[in-house]
Amino acid sequence: MSAPHWPTDGQDWPARETSRFIKAGGVNWHVQVSGLAAPAPVCLLLHGTAASTHSWRDLAPLLGRHFTVIAPDLPGHGFSSRLARPSPADVGAAVAALTDALGLAPALTIGHSAGAALALTMAEKRLAPPRAIISLGGALLPFPGMAGKLFPAMARMLFVNPFMPELFAMRARTPGEVGRFLARSTGSQIDARGIELYERLMRSSGHVGGALALMANWNLEPLEAALPGLDLPVLLAHGENDTTIPPSVATKVAGRLPNARPLILPGLGHLAHEEAPEAHAKLILDFARETGILP
C-alpha cells in the first residue's frame, strides 16, 4: 500500500512550516507544533478516523493565539507511520509517548470523532492526562446491538484483504466522489480546499489502510464502562445535522460522566469544526476560561 509522500503530497500542506517528524511510542509521527511558547498552556488536538492534521487548518491558528498547540497525524493516517495494533489504549500510549518526547504536557485535549474517544481513553488510563477535555462530534459509544459486533469484524475483513484499500483509493480518484461522500456521510458542507485535502489522502491506499486498521481494532466497551469514573470537566459539542454520529450520543454520554455537559450546534454536521472554526474557537476559549486553564 502506498502512503502519502511528504515531499510531494505535503509540499503545500496546511501549516507545513510547523511540521516535524519524531519517533516515539513505536510510531514515526508527523506532528505540527504551533502557537505560543511556554509557559502557555498546551492544547492537544486529536483528529478522527480517515482525517489528519489538515482538519485543524483553520481552527489551530485561532487557538494558537492562546495555547501551544500540538496536532499529530494519528498512526497510519496522513504522514505518520502505522502502529502494530491501533487499539484505543495502544494509540493513547503512543500519543502520550509523543507528548513526552516533545516535553509538552497537555492542559486541554480536544478530540474529534474517534479522537474524542481516544482523549477520554487517555484520561481514564492516566496517559498524558489533561485538566479538561472537549469532544467534537465524539464517537464515544459502541454501536448498539449486533452492529457493535459486526462493525469491527467487517473492518477487520476489509483490512486483511490487501486489495480493499486500493479499491477504496481507486474509487476516491473518481472526480467529485470524495466531496459527495463527505457531504452524504457527515452532513457537513466544507470548503473546496478541505475537500481537495481529503481527496489527496483518500486517494492513497496507505492512508485508507490506516483508517481501516484503526476501525478494525476499535473497541469502545472498556471506555463505556469507565465513563462514570472520569471526573474531569468535559464539554461534548455536537453538530445537530451530524449524519455520522447521532447528536443523541453527546446527551447520553453527558449523563454518564460526573462533570460534563452537551452542547448541540445548530446547522452543523460531523465536520462542524471545519465548517465553523471561529465559532469553535470561541466555545473552546470560553470553556478553557471556565475551567481555569486560561485566565
VONU-769459 format. One record per residue (C-alpha): residue number from 0; residue in one letter; z, x, y negated. Coordinates in nm, 4 decimals, padded with zeros to 6 digits. Last residue first. Example, Ala and Ser with C-alpha at 12.3 -4.5 7.8 and 13.67 -1.06 7.14 Angstrom:
BEGIN
{k=1&r=s&pz=00.7140&px=01.3670&py=00.1060}
{k=0&r=a&pz=00.7800&px=01.2300&py=00.4500}
END
This chain:
BEGIN
{k=294&r=p&pz=03.2788&px=-00.7151&py=-03.3283}
{k=293&r=l&pz=03.0606&px=-00.6896&py=-03.0179}
{k=292&r=i&pz=03.2005&px=-00.6936&py=-02.6642}
{k=291&r=g&pz=03.4778&px=-00.9257&py=-02.7789}
{k=290&r=t&pz=03.3785&px=-01.2170&py=-02.5527}
{k=289&r=e&pz=03.2732&px=-01.4419&py=-02.8414}
{k=288&r=r&pz=03.0914&px=-01.1528&py=-03.0063}
{k=287&r=a&pz=02.8884&px=-01.0847&py=-02.6922}
{k=286&r=f&pz=02.8244&px=-01.4583&py=-02.6519}
{k=285&r=d&pz=02.6882&px=-01.4871&py=-03.0078}
{k=284&r=l&pz=02.4766&px=-01.1755&py=-02.9547}
{k=283&r=i&pz=02.3273&px=-01.3161&py=-02.6336}
{k=282&r=l&pz=02.2625&px=-01.6595&py=-02.7895}
{k=281&r=k&pz=02.0902&px=-01.4941&py=-03.0858}
{k=280&r=a&pz=01.8805&px=-01.2559&py=-02.8770}
{k=279&r=h&pz=01.7724&px=-01.5496&py=-02.6626}
{k=278&r=a&pz=01.6498&px=-01.7438&py=-02.9658}
{k=277&r=e&pz=01.4553&px=-01.4380&py=-03.0818}
{k=276&r=p&pz=01.3048&px=-01.3786&py=-02.7353}
{k=275&r=a&pz=01.1648&px=-01.7340&py=-02.6966}
{k=274&r=e&pz=00.8847&px=-01.7433&py=-02.4378}
{k=273&r=e&pz=00.9768&px=-01.4152&py=-02.2691}
{k=272&r=h&pz=01.3447&px=-01.5103&py=-02.2439}
{k=271&r=a&pz=01.2412&px=-01.8533&py=-02.1128}
{k=270&r=l&pz=01.0471&px=-01.7128&py=-01.8194}
{k=269&r=h&pz=01.1731&px=-01.9925&py=-01.5920}
{k=268&r=g&pz=01.0676&px=-02.2623&py=-01.8365}
{k=267&r=l&pz=01.1529&px=-02.3634&py=-02.1921}
{k=266&r=g&pz=01.1383&px=-02.6955&py=-02.3815}
{k=265&r=p&pz=01.5126&px=-02.7385&py=-02.4266}
{k=264&r=l&pz=01.7480&px=-02.4585&py=-02.3150}
{k=263&r=i&pz=02.0311&px=-02.5729&py=-02.0877}
{k=262&r=l&pz=02.3514&px=-02.3725&py=-02.1434}
{k=261&r=p&pz=02.5990&px=-02.3651&py=-01.8558}
{k=260&r=r&pz=02.9578&px=-02.2432&py=-01.8908}
{k=259&r=a&pz=03.1669&px=-01.9919&py=-01.7025}
{k=258&r=n&pz=03.5250&px=-01.8752&py=-01.6583}
{k=257&r=p&pz=03.6555&px=-01.9763&py=-01.3134}
{k=256&r=l&pz=03.3127&px=-01.9969&py=-01.1453}
{k=255&r=r&pz=03.2383&px=-02.2877&py=-00.9126}
{k=254&r=g&pz=03.1559&px=-02.5497&py=-01.1775}
{k=253&r=a&pz=02.9349&px=-02.3036&py=-01.3629}
{k=252&r=v&pz=02.7414&px=-02.2537&py=-01.0382}
{k=251&r=k&pz=02.6610&px=-02.6238&py=-01.0122}
{k=250&r=t&pz=02.5597&px=-02.6541&py=-01.3786}
{k=249&r=a&pz=02.3326&px=-02.3487&py=-01.3641}
{k=248&r=v&pz=02.1793&px=-02.4690&py=-01.0364}
{k=247&r=s&pz=02.0994&px=-02.8054&py=-01.1998}
{k=246&r=p&pz=01.8391&px=-02.6226&py=-01.4095}
{k=245&r=p&pz=01.6156&px=-02.6154&py=-01.0992}
{k=244&r=i&pz=01.4868&px=-02.2674&py=-01.0066}
{k=243&r=t&pz=01.1097&px=-02.2055&py=-01.0089}
{k=242&r=t&pz=00.9905&px=-02.5122&py=-01.2041}
{k=241&r=d&pz=01.2065&px=-02.4340&py=-01.5081}
{k=240&r=n&pz=01.1416&px=-02.7018&py=-01.7730}
{k=239&r=e&pz=01.5074&px=-02.7264&py=-01.8841}
{k=238&r=g&pz=01.5256&px=-02.3491&py=-01.9276}
{k=237&r=h&pz=01.8549&px=-02.2029&py=-01.8043}
{k=236&r=a&pz=02.1363&px=-02.0082&py=-01.9688}
{k=235&r=l&pz=02.4423&px=-01.9496&py=-01.7473}
{k=234&r=l&pz=02.7032&px=-01.7665&py=-01.9564}
{k=233&r=v&pz=02.9651&px=-01.5836&py=-01.7512}
{k=232&r=p&pz=03.3063&px=-01.4605&py=-01.8689}
{k=231&r=l&pz=03.4945&px=-01.2802&py=-01.5919}
{k=230&r=d&pz=03.6978&px=-01.4205&py=-01.3032}
{k=229&r=l&pz=03.4622&px=-01.3909&py=-01.0093}
{k=228&r=g&pz=03.6907&px=-01.5214&py=-00.7321}
{k=227&r=p&pz=03.5444&px=-01.8741&py=-00.7183}
{k=226&r=l&pz=03.1906&px=-01.7288&py=-00.6813}
{k=225&r=a&pz=03.2578&px=-01.5187&py=-00.3684}
{k=224&r=a&pz=03.1357&px=-01.7724&py=-00.1114}
{k=223&r=e&pz=02.8083&px=-01.8221&py=-00.2994}
{k=222&r=l&pz=02.7669&px=-01.4445&py=-00.3245}
{k=221&r=p&pz=02.8093&px=-01.3995&py=00.0510}
{k=220&r=e&pz=02.5541&px=-01.6810&py=00.1151}
{k=219&r=l&pz=02.2958&px=-01.5280&py=-00.1189}
{k=218&r=n&pz=02.0907&px=-01.3385&py=00.1382}
{k=217&r=w&pz=01.7834&px=-01.1569&py=00.0027}
{k=216&r=n&pz=01.6393&px=-00.9061&py=00.2508}
{k=215&r=a&pz=01.2962&px=-01.0674&py=00.2953}
{k=214&r=m&pz=01.2838&px=-01.1592&py=-00.0741}
{k=213&r=l&pz=01.3339&px=-00.7967&py=-00.1796}
{k=212&r=a&pz=01.0753&px=-00.6740&py=00.0690}
{k=211&r=l&pz=00.8272&px=-00.9356&py=-00.0550}
{k=210&r=a&pz=00.8716&px=-00.8138&py=-00.4143}
{k=209&r=g&pz=00.8228&px=-00.4513&py=-00.3066}
{k=208&r=g&pz=00.5096&px=-00.5474&py=-00.1119}
{k=207&r=v&pz=00.3669&px=-00.7162&py=-00.4217}
{k=206&r=h&pz=00.4355&px=-00.3996&py=-00.6243}
{k=205&r=g&pz=00.2694&px=-00.1825&py=-00.3593}
{k=204&r=s&pz=-00.0251&px=-00.4231&py=-00.3257}
{k=203&r=s&pz=-00.1019&px=-00.3709&py=-00.6942}
{k=202&r=r&pz=-00.2967&px=-00.6576&py=-00.8522}
{k=201&r=m&pz=00.0382&px=-00.8231&py=-00.9155}
{k=200&r=l&pz=00.1442&px=-00.5447&py=-01.1488}
{k=199&r=r&pz=-00.1587&px=-00.5371&py=-01.3771}
{k=198&r=e&pz=-00.1788&px=-00.9147&py=-01.3761}
{k=197&r=y&pz=00.1864&px=-00.9383&py=-01.4836}
{k=196&r=l&pz=00.1019&px=-00.7043&py=-01.7720}
{k=195&r=e&pz=-00.2023&px=-00.9113&py=-01.8716}
{k=194&r=i&pz=00.0043&px=-01.2322&py=-01.8637}
{k=193&r=g&pz=00.2616&px=-01.0804&py=-02.0972}
{k=192&r=r&pz=-00.0043&px=-00.9654&py=-02.3425}
{k=191&r=a&pz=-00.1677&px=-01.3100&py=-02.3374}
{k=190&r=d&pz=00.1554&px=-01.4815&py=-02.4429}
{k=189&r=i&pz=00.3885&px=-01.6791&py=-02.2203}
{k=188&r=q&pz=00.3832&px=-02.0504&py=-02.1366}
{k=187&r=s&pz=00.6613&px=-02.1266&py=-01.8905}
{k=186&r=g&pz=00.6905&px=-02.3914&py=-01.6173}
{k=185&r=t&pz=00.7516&px=-02.1103&py=-01.3695}
{k=184&r=s&pz=00.5235&px=-02.1755&py=-01.0714}
{k=183&r=r&pz=00.2340&px=-02.3514&py=-01.2425}
{k=182&r=a&pz=00.2248&px=-02.1465&py=-01.5631}
{k=181&r=l&pz=00.2688&px=-01.8207&py=-01.3732}
{k=180&r=f&pz=00.0050&px=-01.9108&py=-01.1133}
{k=179&r=r&pz=-00.2498&px=-02.0113&py=-01.3772}
{k=178&r=g&pz=-00.1989&px=-01.6844&py=-01.5622}
{k=177&r=v&pz=-00.2210&px=-01.4861&py=-01.2381}
{k=176&r=e&pz=-00.5443&px=-01.6584&py=-01.1313}
{k=175&r=g&pz=-00.7300&px=-01.6163&py=-01.4609}
{k=174&r=p&pz=-00.9905&px=-01.3777&py=-01.3202}
{k=173&r=t&pz=-00.9428&px=-01.3262&py=-00.9431}
{k=172&r=r&pz=-00.7627&px=-00.9925&py=-00.9051}
{k=171&r=a&pz=-00.4391&px=-01.1743&py=-00.8165}
{k=170&r=r&pz=-00.6026&px=-01.2985&py=-00.4965}
{k=169&r=m&pz=-00.6747&px=-00.9388&py=-00.3962}
{k=168&r=a&pz=-00.3103&px=-00.8476&py=-00.4620}
{k=167&r=f&pz=-00.1913&px=-01.1298&py=-00.2374}
{k=166&r=l&pz=-00.4298&px=-01.0147&py=00.0357}
{k=165&r=e&pz=-00.3171&px=-00.6536&py=-00.0113}
{k=164&r=p&pz=00.0484&px=-00.7551&py=00.0231}
{k=163&r=m&pz=-00.0395&px=-00.9553&py=00.3381}
{k=162&r=f&pz=-00.2358&px=-00.6910&py=00.5298}
{k=161&r=p&pz=00.0584&px=-00.4779&py=00.6462}
{k=160&r=n&pz=00.2268&px=-00.7807&py=00.8096}
{k=159&r=v&pz=00.5947&px=-00.6828&py=00.8080}
{k=158&r=f&pz=00.6405&px=-00.8302&py=00.4598}
{k=157&r=l&pz=00.4771&px=-01.1647&py=00.5335}
{k=156&r=m&pz=00.6939&px=-01.2225&py=00.8392}
{k=155&r=r&pz=01.0024&px=-01.1086&py=00.6473}
{k=154&r=a&pz=00.9222&px=-01.3491&py=00.3642}
{k=153&r=m&pz=00.8871&px=-01.6310&py=00.6170}
{k=152&r=a&pz=01.2292&px=-01.5492&py=00.7630}
{k=151&r=p&pz=01.3785&px=-01.5245&py=00.4131}
{k=150&r=f&pz=01.2512&px=-01.8768&py=00.3298}
{k=149&r=l&pz=01.3167&px=-02.0411&py=00.6684}
{k=148&r=k&pz=01.6947&px=-02.0023&py=00.6719}
{k=147&r=g&pz=01.7656&px=-02.1371&py=00.3242}
{k=146&r=a&pz=01.4900&px=-02.3943&py=00.3669}
{k=145&r=m&pz=01.6790&px=-02.5313&py=00.6686}
{k=144&r=g&pz=01.9465&px=-02.6772&py=00.4448}
{k=143&r=p&pz=01.9683&px=-02.5862&py=00.0779}
{k=142&r=f&pz=01.8081&px=-02.2732&py=-00.0707}
{k=141&r=p&pz=02.0836&px=-02.0200&py=-00.1258}
{k=140&r=l&pz=02.2483&px=-02.0238&py=-00.4690}
{k=139&r=l&pz=02.2254&px=-01.7909&py=-00.7682}
{k=138&r=a&pz=01.8591&px=-01.7758&py=-00.8663}
{k=137&r=g&pz=01.9603&px=-01.7453&py=-01.2331}
{k=136&r=g&pz=01.7343&px=-01.8800&py=-01.5041}
{k=135&r=l&pz=01.8935&px=-01.6298&py=-01.7406}
{k=134&r=s&pz=02.2437&px=-01.5324&py=-01.6237}
{k=133&r=i&pz=02.4642&px=-01.3606&py=-01.8804}
{k=132&r=i&pz=02.7529&px=-01.1488&py=-01.7557}
{k=131&r=a&pz=03.0778&px=-01.0244&py=-01.9110}
{k=130&r=r&pz=03.3090&px=-00.7198&py=-01.9114}
{k=129&r=p&pz=03.0726&px=-00.5298&py=-01.6864}
{k=128&r=p&pz=03.1299&px=-00.3983&py=-01.3312}
{k=127&r=a&pz=02.9339&px=-00.0827&py=-01.2456}
{k=126&r=l&pz=02.9692&px=-00.1826&py=-00.8786}
{k=125&r=r&pz=03.3003&px=-00.3667&py=-00.8449}
{k=124&r=k&pz=03.1754&px=-00.5658&py=-00.5424}
{k=123&r=e&pz=03.2068&px=-00.9012&py=-00.7193}
{k=122&r=a&pz=03.0580&px=-00.7587&py=-01.0395}
{k=121&r=m&pz=02.7625&px=-00.6096&py=-00.8515}
{k=120&r=t&pz=02.6991&px=-00.9401&py=-00.6728}
{k=119&r=l&pz=02.7108&px=-01.1233&py=-01.0068}
{k=118&r=a&pz=02.4507&px=-00.8916&py=-01.1605}
{k=117&r=l&pz=02.2307&px=-00.9042&py=-00.8491}
{k=116&r=a&pz=02.2345&px=-01.2829&py=-00.8531}
{k=115&r=a&pz=02.1273&px=-01.2652&py=-01.2179}
{k=114&r=g&pz=01.8515&px=-01.0173&py=-01.1315}
{k=113&r=a&pz=01.7195&px=-01.2697&py=-00.8796}
{k=112&r=s&pz=01.6412&px=-01.4982&py=-01.1779}
{k=111&r=h&pz=01.7024&px=-01.2918&py=-01.4934}
{k=110&r=g&pz=02.0108&px=-01.0741&py=-01.5211}
{k=109&r=i&pz=02.2072&px=-00.9696&py=-01.8274}
{k=108&r=t&pz=02.4951&px=-00.7257&py=-01.7821}
{k=107&r=l&pz=02.7360&px=-00.6646&py=-02.0706}
{k=106&r=a&pz=02.9782&px=-00.3721&py=-02.1030}
{k=105&r=p&pz=02.7592&px=-00.1495&py=-01.8903}
{k=104&r=a&pz=02.8760&px=00.2042&py=-01.8058}
{k=103&r=l&pz=02.6330&px=00.4733&py=-01.9252}
{k=102&r=g&pz=02.6528&px=00.8256&py=-01.7835}
{k=101&r=l&pz=02.2844&px=00.8080&py=-01.6918}
{k=100&r=a&pz=02.3588&px=00.9198&py=-01.3361}
{k=99&r=d&pz=02.6458&px=00.6692&py=-01.3207}
{k=98&r=t&pz=02.4164&px=00.3904&py=-01.4421}
{k=97&r=l&pz=02.1673&px=00.4865&py=-01.1697}
{k=96&r=a&pz=02.4331&px=00.4974&py=-00.8978}
{k=95&r=a&pz=02.5394&px=00.1470&py=-01.0039}
{k=94&r=v&pz=02.1769&px=00.0328&py=-00.9684}
{k=93&r=a&pz=02.1670&px=00.1799&py=-00.6156}
{k=92&r=a&pz=02.4919&px=00.0044&py=-00.5193}
{k=91&r=g&pz=02.3550&px=-00.3237&py=-00.6522}
{k=90&r=v&pz=02.0317&px=-00.2791&py=-00.4564}
{k=89&r=d&pz=02.2390&px=-00.2268&py=-00.1426}
{k=88&r=a&pz=02.4628&px=-00.5287&py=-00.2066}
{k=87&r=p&pz=02.1738&px=-00.7610&py=-00.2967}
{k=86&r=s&pz=01.9740&px=-00.6458&py=00.0093}
{k=85&r=p&pz=01.6902&px=-00.4010&py=-00.0545}
{k=84&r=r&pz=01.6940&px=-00.2160&py=00.2791}
{k=83&r=a&pz=01.5049&px=00.1162&py=00.2661}
{k=82&r=l&pz=01.4848&px=00.1177&py=-00.1139}
{k=81&r=r&pz=01.1423&px=00.1455&py=-00.2695}
{k=80&r=s&pz=01.0233&px=00.3624&py=-00.5561}
{k=79&r=s&pz=01.0347&px=00.2505&py=-00.9191}
{k=78&r=f&pz=00.7116&px=00.2145&py=-01.1197}
{k=77&r=g&pz=00.6822&px=-00.1630&py=-01.1199}
{k=76&r=h&pz=00.8930&px=-00.3058&py=-00.8416}
{k=75&r=g&pz=00.9837&px=-00.1402&py=-00.5117}
{k=74&r=p&pz=01.3427&px=-00.0877&py=-00.6260}
{k=73&r=l&pz=01.4192&px=-00.2706&py=-00.9538}
{k=72&r=d&pz=01.2404&px=-00.1439&py=-01.2651}
{k=71&r=p&pz=01.5255&px=-00.0364&py=-01.4883}
{k=70&r=a&pz=01.6336&px=-00.1642&py=-01.8324}
{k=69&r=i&pz=01.9291&px=00.0070&py=-02.0017}
{k=68&r=v&pz=02.0019&px=-00.0958&py=-02.3632}
{k=67&r=t&pz=02.2492&px=00.0863&py=-02.5907}
{k=66&r=f&pz=02.3553&px=-00.2110&py=-02.7950}
{k=65&r=h&pz=02.3430&px=-00.3718&py=-03.1424}
{k=64&r=r&pz=01.9939&px=-00.3131&py=-03.2836}
{k=63&r=g&pz=01.8771&px=-00.2509&py=-02.9272}
{k=62&r=l&pz=01.9253&px=-00.6206&py=-02.8501}
{k=61&r=l&pz=01.6248&px=-00.7063&py=-03.0678}
{k=60&r=p&pz=01.4215&px=-00.4209&py=-02.9163}
{k=59&r=a&pz=01.5113&px=-00.5438&py=-02.5643}
{k=58&r=l&pz=01.3975&px=-00.9042&py=-02.6224}
{k=57&r=d&pz=01.0275&px=-00.8461&py=-02.6923}
{k=56&r=r&pz=00.9343&px=-00.6159&py=-02.4019}
{k=55&r=w&pz=01.2098&px=-00.7447&py=-02.1674}
{k=54&r=s&pz=00.9596&px=-00.8748&py=-01.9075}
{k=53&r=h&pz=00.7829&px=-00.5390&py=-01.9221}
{k=52&r=t&pz=01.0782&px=-00.3741&py=-01.7476}
{k=51&r=s&pz=00.9566&px=-00.5271&py=-01.4213}
{k=50&r=a&pz=00.8702&px=-00.8635&py=-01.2615}
{k=49&r=a&pz=00.7935&px=-00.9569&py=-00.8989}
{k=48&r=t&pz=01.1542&px=-01.0717&py=-00.8364}
{k=47&r=g&pz=01.3702&px=-01.0897&py=-01.1473}
{k=46&r=h&pz=01.4677&px=-00.8395&py=-01.4160}
{k=45&r=l&pz=01.8061&px=-00.6689&py=-01.4569}
{k=44&r=l&pz=01.9028&px=-00.5720&py=-01.8141}
{k=43&r=l&pz=02.2163&px=-00.3589&py=-01.8656}
{k=42&r=c&pz=02.3763&px=-00.3717&py=-02.2129}
{k=41&r=v&pz=02.5905&px=-00.0749&py=-02.3159}
{k=40&r=p&pz=02.8339&px=-00.0971&py=-02.6071}
{k=39&r=a&pz=02.7562&px=00.1375&py=-02.8980}
{k=38&r=p&pz=02.9657&px=00.4565&py=-02.8950}
{k=37&r=a&pz=02.7180&px=00.5972&py=-02.8139}
{k=36&r=a&pz=02.3508&px=00.5732&py=-02.9128}
{k=35&r=l&pz=02.1802&px=00.2591&py=-03.0396}
{k=34&r=g&pz=01.8689&px=00.1112&py=-02.8851}
{k=33&r=s&pz=01.6730&px=00.2345&py=-02.5859}
{k=32&r=v&pz=01.6939&px=00.3520&py=-02.2263}
{k=31&r=q&pz=01.3989&px=00.2558&py=-02.0075}
{k=30&r=v&pz=01.4171&px=00.3170&py=-01.6345}
{k=29&r=h&pz=01.1625&px=00.4104&py=-01.3705}
{k=28&r=w&pz=01.3820&px=00.4998&py=-01.0805}
{k=27&r=n&pz=01.3233&px=00.7295&py=-00.7851}
{k=26&r=v&pz=01.5552&px=00.5464&py=-00.5484}
{k=25&r=g&pz=01.8070&px=00.6680&py=-00.2882}
{k=24&r=g&pz=02.1087&px=00.5999&py=-00.5078}
{k=23&r=a&pz=01.9786&px=00.8099&py=-00.7948}
{k=22&r=k&pz=01.6554&px=00.9905&py=-00.8830}
{k=21&r=i&pz=01.5604&px=00.9543&py=-01.2495}
{k=20&r=f&pz=01.2292&px=00.8827&py=-01.4220}
{k=19&r=r&pz=01.2261&px=00.8181&py=-01.7977}
{k=18&r=s&pz=01.0867&px=00.5533&py=-02.0267}
{k=17&r=t&pz=01.1877&px=00.5054&py=-02.3926}
{k=16&r=e&pz=00.8467&px=00.6138&py=-02.5310}
{k=15&r=r&pz=00.6787&px=00.3700&py=-02.2934}
{k=14&r=a&pz=00.8356&px=00.0794&py=-02.4856}
{k=13&r=p&pz=00.5712&px=-00.1583&py=-02.3454}
{k=12&r=w&pz=00.3342&px=00.0246&py=-02.1095}
{k=11&r=d&pz=00.0203&px=00.1695&py=-02.2722}
{k=10&r=q&pz=-00.0312&px=00.4591&py=-02.0262}
{k=9&r=g&pz=00.1646&px=00.2863&py=-01.7522}
{k=8&r=d&pz=-00.1206&px=00.1739&py=-01.5280}
{k=7&r=t&pz=-00.2962&px=00.5124&py=-01.5660}
{k=6&r=p&pz=-00.0381&px=00.7933&py=-01.5712}
{k=5&r=w&pz=00.2274&px=00.5626&py=-01.4172}
{k=4&r=h&pz=00.0321&px=00.4525&py=-01.1094}
{k=3&r=p&pz=00.1314&px=00.1088&py=-00.9774}
{k=2&r=a&pz=00.1911&px=00.1278&py=-00.6009}
{k=1&r=s&pz=-00.0904&px=00.1292&py=-00.3445}
{k=0&r=m&pz=00.0000&px=00.0000&py=00.0000}
END
